[in-house]
Amino acid sequence: SAHGPRTVLLDSEGLLTPEIMGQNVLAVLPPIYPEWLGDRSFPAAHRVRFSYVIGEMARGIATPRMTVEGVRAGVMAFFGSAGL
């Protein structure tokens, strides 16, 4: 399920397997929020919500719209306009 903890299971040969086929519980992984990823000093220093950077290369990997939407979503975003 996309909601709540997920189990990681082993089959009878000790291999990781989907939950439906598993035998023994190896671990339980709690959900994690994107805000928890990365170093907390990055969002604090750059006043963003997430420790992500998008569109940081020149020559077209980001569009102006992608850059604006990234900023609205709370990430650091750059529009690489070299060569345009």
PyMOL commands that set and color helices and strands:
alter all, ss='L'
color gray80, all
select helices_A, chain A and resi 19-21+34-36+41-46+64-73
alter helices_A, ss='H'
color red, helices_A
select strands_A, chain A and resi 6-10+16-17+24-29+53-54+76-77
alter strands_A, ss='S'
color yellow, strands_A
deselect
rebuild
show_as cartoon
